[in-house]
């Protein structure tokens, strides 16, 4: 679980600049139906509002890491602690 969390944190750190772009926050344009619902679940966990625990408009490292666990739990449909293609299947 720690390796998965660390790996997703690294991926998340690459998305931090996107968190600052409020105009694209939550944008899942181009997806329809179940695919849109799935993509919305994924993107919701990467938004500034999901990570900014103290509401100051900035995401500190600790806030991001703490928020990651809730995001992973939401995506891990079968609760095995690993995000796989099955968890993301439509």
C-alpha positions as CSV (number, residue, x, y, z in Angstrom):
1,X,0.0,0.0,0.0
2,X,2.8,2.4,0.8
3,X,4.4,1.9,-2.6
4,X,1.0,2.5,-4.3
5,X,0.5,5.6,-2.2
6,X,4.0,6.9,-3.0
7,X,3.6,6.2,-6.7
8,X,0.3,8.0,-6.9
9,X,1.7,10.9,-4.8
10,X,4.4,11.2,-7.4
11,X,1.8,11.2,-10.2
12,X,-0.2,13.7,-8.2
13,X,2.7,16.0,-7.8
14,X,2.9,16.2,-11.6
15,X,-0.7,17.3,-11.6
16,X,-0.2,20.1,-9.0
17,X,0.2,22.8,-11.8
18,X,-3.2,21.6,-13.1
19,X,-4.7,22.1,-9.6
20,X,-3.9,25.8,-9.9
21,X,-5.9,26.2,-13.1
22,X,-9.4,26.7,-11.6
23,X,-11.0,27.1,-15.1
24,X,-10.2,23.4,-15.9
25,X,-11.0,22.0,-12.5
26,X,-13.2,19.0,-12.8
27,X,-13.4,19.2,-16.6
28,X,-14.3,15.8,-18.1
29,X,-15.4,17.1,-21.4
30,X,-15.5,14.5,-24.1
31,X,-16.7,11.7,-21.9
32,X,-20.2,10.4,-21.9
33,X,-22.3,8.1,-19.8
34,X,-20.5,5.7,-17.4
35,X,-17.1,6.8,-18.8
36,X,-17.9,10.4,-17.7
37,X,-18.9,9.2,-14.2
38,X,-15.7,7.3,-13.9
39,X,-13.5,10.2,-15.1
40,X,-15.4,12.5,-12.8
41,X,-14.5,10.3,-9.8
42,X,-10.9,10.3,-10.9
43,X,-10.6,14.0,-11.5
44,X,-12.5,14.9,-8.3
45,X,-9.7,13.6,-6.2
46,X,-7.1,15.7,-8.0
47,X,-8.9,19.1,-7.6
48,X,-7.5,21.8,-5.4
49,X,-10.8,21.8,-3.4
50,X,-10.3,18.1,-2.6
51,X,-6.8,18.6,-1.4
52,X,-6.9,22.0,0.3
53,X,-7.9,20.8,3.8
54,X,-7.5,24.2,5.5
55,X,-9.3,26.1,2.7
56,X,-6.5,28.7,2.3
57,X,-6.4,28.3,-1.5
58,X,-3.1,26.5,-1.5
59,X,-2.3,22.8,-1.3
60,X,0.6,22.1,1.1
61,X,2.5,18.9,0.7
62,X,0.9,17.4,3.9
63,X,-2.6,18.3,2.7
64,X,-1.9,16.6,-0.6
65,X,-0.6,13.4,1.0
66,X,-3.4,13.2,3.5
67,X,-6.0,13.7,0.9
68,X,-4.5,11.1,-1.3
69,X,-5.7,8.2,0.9
70,X,-9.4,9.2,0.6
71,X,-9.0,9.5,-3.1
72,X,-7.4,6.1,-3.3
73,X,-10.1,4.6,-1.2
74,X,-12.7,6.0,-3.5
75,X,-11.1,4.5,-6.6
76,X,-10.3,1.1,-5.0
77,X,-13.8,-0.4,-5.6
78,X,-12.9,-3.9,-4.2
79,X,-11.0,-2.5,-1.1
80,X,-7.9,-4.6,-1.7
81,X,-5.5,-1.6,-1.4
82,X,-4.5,-1.7,-5.0
83,X,-5.9,0.3,-7.9
84,X,-6.1,-1.9,-10.9
85,X,-7.9,-1.8,-14.3
86,X,-10.7,-3.8,-12.7
87,X,-11.3,-0.9,-10.2
88,X,-11.6,1.5,-13.1
89,X,-13.6,-0.8,-15.4
90,X,-16.9,0.5,-16.6
